[in-house]
Amino acid sequence: MDRKTITSFIERYKSHSCLWDVSSPDYMNKNKRINALQDMVPILGESATIDSVRKKIDILRNGYYREHKKVNASLSTGISADNVYTPTPWYYDLMSFLSSQEASRPGIDGLADPVTGRKLTGGRSDTVTALGIQQTVRDAATEPQLLLTR
């Protein structure tokens, strides 16, 4: 697929905010989303389907987010502006409208009791920095133990 086609595809995708903007009132409207995908089918050619449009969107979005993550990681290291990661996909700037859709999701606490959901805290813990990596070390003798019975 040539650049002109991909550029047209991205521009059409951007024009259908119901496909990417979670704050759009039409984002949850399945009919509008399907109509928007159907509107994009002709750009990909005669043999294109709604599924091929979805796949192409996924490929472009994943590529954009992967590169965006690298840019943010290089910015957060505190290196000079000359050494900031430069995204390699030529379409990266065309997809920049997606940066407004980044949302952090709460992670899963690995130290939570799976039954009660309460945090398994207690005991002594120390923060250790070795080779620039910060880790929390817990005292196993004072950590709560899980007793399994039959």
C-alpha positions in Angstrom: 0.0 0.0 0.0 1.5 3.4 -1.0 1.8 6.5 1.2 -1.0 8.3 -0.5 -3.4 5.6 0.3 -2.3 5.2 3.9 -2.4 9.0 4.3 -6.0 9.1 2.9 -6.9 6.2 5.2 -5.5 7.9 8.3 -7.3 11.2 7.4 -10.6 9.4 7.0 -10.0 7.6 10.3 -9.3 10.9 12.0 -12.6 12.3 10.6 -14.6 9.5 12.2 -14.1 10.4 15.9 -16.5 7.7 16.8 -13.8 5.2 16.0 -11.1 6.6 18.3 -12.3 9.4 20.6 -13.7 7.8 23.8 -15.2 11.2 24.7 -17.3 11.3 21.5 -21.0 10.8 22.1 -21.0 8.3 19.2 -18.1 6.2 20.5 -20.5 3.7 22.0 -23.0 3.8 19.1 -22.3 0.5 17.3 -24.3 1.5 14.2 -22.3 4.8 13.7 -19.0 2.9 14.2 -20.0 0.3 11.6 -21.1 3.0 9.2 -17.7 4.8 9.7 -15.8 1.6 9.1 -17.9 0.9 5.9 -17.1 4.5 4.7 -13.4 3.6 5.0 -13.6 0.3 3.0 -13.2 1.9 -0.5 -9.9 3.5 0.4 -8.3 0.0 0.9 -9.5 -1.2 -2.5 -12.1 -3.5 -4.1 -11.4 -6.6 -2.1 -11.4 -4.7 1.3 -13.9 -5.6 4.0 -14.8 -4.1 7.4 -12.5 -6.7 9.0 -9.6 -5.6 6.8 -10.3 -1.9 7.8 -10.3 -2.9 11.5 -7.0 -4.8 11.0 -5.4 -1.9 9.2 -6.5 0.5 12.0 -5.1 -1.9 14.6 -1.7 -2.1 12.8 -1.5 1.7 12.5 -2.6 2.3 16.1 -0.3 -0.3 17.5 2.7 1.0 15.6 1.9 4.6 16.7 1.5 3.7 20.4 4.7 1.5 20.3 6.7 4.5 18.9 4.9 7.0 21.2 5.9 4.9 24.2 9.5 4.9 23.1 9.4 8.7 22.7 7.9 9.2 26.2 10.5 6.8 27.7 13.4 8.7 26.1 11.9 12.0 27.4 11.5 10.7 30.9 15.2 9.6 31.2 16.2 13.2 31.3 18.6 13.0 28.4 19.3 16.1 26.2 16.9 17.2 23.5 19.4 16.0 20.9 19.1 12.4 22.1 15.3 12.1 22.2 14.0 9.1 20.4 12.9 9.8 16.8 9.9 7.7 15.7 10.7 5.7 12.6 7.2 5.3 10.9 6.6 8.1 8.4 3.0 8.2 9.4 3.7 8.9 13.1 2.8 12.6 13.0 -0.4 11.9 11.0 -1.5 9.7 13.9 -0.7 12.2 16.6 -4.4 12.9 17.2 -4.4 9.6 19.2 -2.1 11.0 21.9 -5.1 12.7 23.4 -6.6 9.3 24.0 -4.0 7.9 26.3 -5.3 6.9 29.6 -3.6 5.1 32.4 -5.4 2.1 33.8 -5.0 1.0 37.3 -2.6 -2.0 37.6 -3.2 -5.2 39.5 -1.6 -5.3 42.9 0.5 -8.5 43.0 0.4 -8.5 46.8 -3.4 -8.5 47.1 -5.3 -11.4 48.7 -7.2 -12.9 45.7 -10.2 -13.8 48.0 -10.6 -10.7 50.1 -8.9 -8.2 47.8 -7.1 -6.7 50.8 -3.4 -5.8 50.4 -1.1 -8.3 52.0 1.1 -5.8 53.9 2.8 -6.1 57.1 6.3 -6.9 58.1 9.3 -4.9 57.4 10.3 -3.7 54.0 13.3 -1.8 52.7 13.9 0.0 49.5 17.2 -1.1 47.9 18.8 0.6 44.9 21.3 -1.5 43.0 22.7 -0.8 39.6 20.1 2.0 39.2 17.2 -0.3 39.8 15.0 0.4 42.8 13.4 -2.7 44.4 11.5 -3.2 47.6 12.8 -6.1 49.7 10.4 -7.5 52.3 11.3 -9.5 55.4 9.9 -12.9 54.8 9.8 -13.8 58.5 7.2 -11.1 59.2 5.2 -11.4 56.0 1.7 -12.8 56.4 1.6 -16.5 55.4 -1.2 -18.1 53.4 -2.4 -21.3 55.1 -4.1 -23.8 52.8 -6.3 -26.5 54.4 -8.4 -29.2 53.0 
